[in-house]
Amino acid sequence: MSFLQAAALLAVAGCGTAVVLTRDPTRQVIVTGFFGLLLAVLFFVFQAPDVALSQIVVGTVAVPVMALLTLARLRTRARRRDQP
């Protein structure tokens, strides 16, 4: 195992821990997007560029955007419900 592979594995492990320890939903989605980017780097380092490209599209862009839109809609509904 090369130094670059070990560093990528440690970065993914650290970021995965950060995702779990983050309590605010908005921040957690942002950290999850960064985690997806690190996973893409990990896949690229382990010579799987096709999987890395898929991970960038899905894990770094699509899922965090959908989660942020869902959080925004939930907050809007909660504000409407709280208003008399």
Residue pairs with C-beta under 8 A, 6 or more apart in sequence:
4 45
5 45
5 46
8 38
8 41
8 42
8 45
8 46
9 42
11 38
11 41
11 42
12 35
12 38
12 39
12 42
15 31
15 34
15 35
15 38
16 35
18 31
18 35
19 28
19 31
19 32
19 35
22 28
22 31
25 71
26 68
26 71
29 64
29 67
29 68
29 71
30 64
32 63
32 64
32 67
33 59
33 60
33 61
33 63
33 64
35 59
36 55
36 56
36 58
36 59
36 60
36 63
36 64
37 56
37 59
37 60
39 55
39 59
40 52
40 53
40 55
40 56
40 59
40 60
41 52
43 49
43 51
43 52
43 55
44 52
